[in-house]
Amino acid sequence: MTASAGLSTYREGSLHAALKALYTRPGDRVEDSVDGYVVDVVRDDELVEIQTASFSSATRKLRRLVEDRRLMLVHPIATERWLVRVDADGAVTDRRRSPKRGLPLDLFHELVAFPELVAHPNFRLELVMIREEELRGPVPAGARYRYPREWWRLDRRLLEVVETIRVDTPADLLRLLPADLPNPFTSADIAAASRRPKHLAMRAAYCLQRSGAARCTGRRGRLQVYEATIEVSSQ
C-alpha cells in the first residue's frame, strides 16, 4: 500500500490516514464521536483506534471506551524505514535507508502506558509491521529544541504492509519475546536474546507482569526474576 503524495504535518500524517483507510469497511463511520471522544473508525460491534506514536496521550480515552465497547488498537512498527530529506521548496535532496529495524518486541516501548488493558475482554491490539518513508525538512523559524538539530520530521508515509500480528490476550505478549528466551528470565535475558536496549527489556518485563502474563518469583543479584504464568502454544 502506498500513501498519498503531498506534504502534511506530523500530527495529521499520511501514515495515520493510510492505516485508517485500510481498516475502514463499508458501512463504518470515520472520525465519529463516542462517549465524548473522537474515534478513528466506528462500527456496530467494534471501535478501531489508530495510534502511530505515543500511547500515553490515549490512555484515558482507551480505558474509558473499553468499559462498554469492544476496541481494537492498531499500532505500526517499521521493519524498514527510508529517510527522505527535502529542501524548503519540497524538492527531495537525499533518500537513504535507516539502519534501524523494528521488531514486534518494540511494542513494549509504548505498552507501558496501559499493559493491564491487554487482559481486558473488550480490548485487543493489532501490530502492523510496515515499510515506511520518513519525510524530513528544514527546521521552521522559531522552533526550539533541547538539543540543536538540522531537520524537522514532516510526515511518515506507508510504503507497504509486511504483516499483521494480533495481540488478543496476555499470552500473545509472550509470543513477542525472543524464541530462545529461558523461563524463568530476567530483563537482562530479554536484552541479550533480542539485542535490544536494557530499558526496552525492562519495559517488556513490566508489561508482562502487569498484564498477568508473567510473575516475579525472586531476584538474581539486582535483577528481578520472572516466570511465565501462561503456557504459550506453538503456532
Secondary structure as GFF3:
##gff-version 3
##sequence-region A 1 235
A	DSSP	alpha_helix	14	22	.	.	.	ID=ss1
A	DSSP	beta_strand	29	34	.	.	.	ID=ss2
A	DSSP	beta_strand	37	43	.	.	.	ID=ss3
A	DSSP	beta_strand	46	50	.	.	.	ID=ss4
A	DSSP	three_ten_helix	56	58	.	.	.	ID=ss5
A	DSSP	alpha_helix	59	65	.	.	.	ID=ss6
A	DSSP	beta_strand	71	86	.	.	.	ID=ss7
A	DSSP	beta_strand	92	97	.	.	.	ID=ss8
A	DSSP	three_ten_helix	104	107	.	.	.	ID=ss9
A	DSSP	alpha_helix	108	111	.	.	.	ID=ss10
A	DSSP	three_ten_helix	115	119	.	.	.	ID=ss11
A	DSSP	beta_strand	123	137	.	.	.	ID=ss12
A	DSSP	beta_strand	152	167	.	.	.	ID=ss13
A	DSSP	alpha_helix	170	174	.	.	.	ID=ss14
A	DSSP	alpha_helix	187	194	.	.	.	ID=ss15
A	DSSP	alpha_helix	198	211	.	.	.	ID=ss16
A	DSSP	beta_strand	214	220	.	.	.	ID=ss17
A	DSSP	beta_strand	223	228	.	.	.	ID=ss18
###
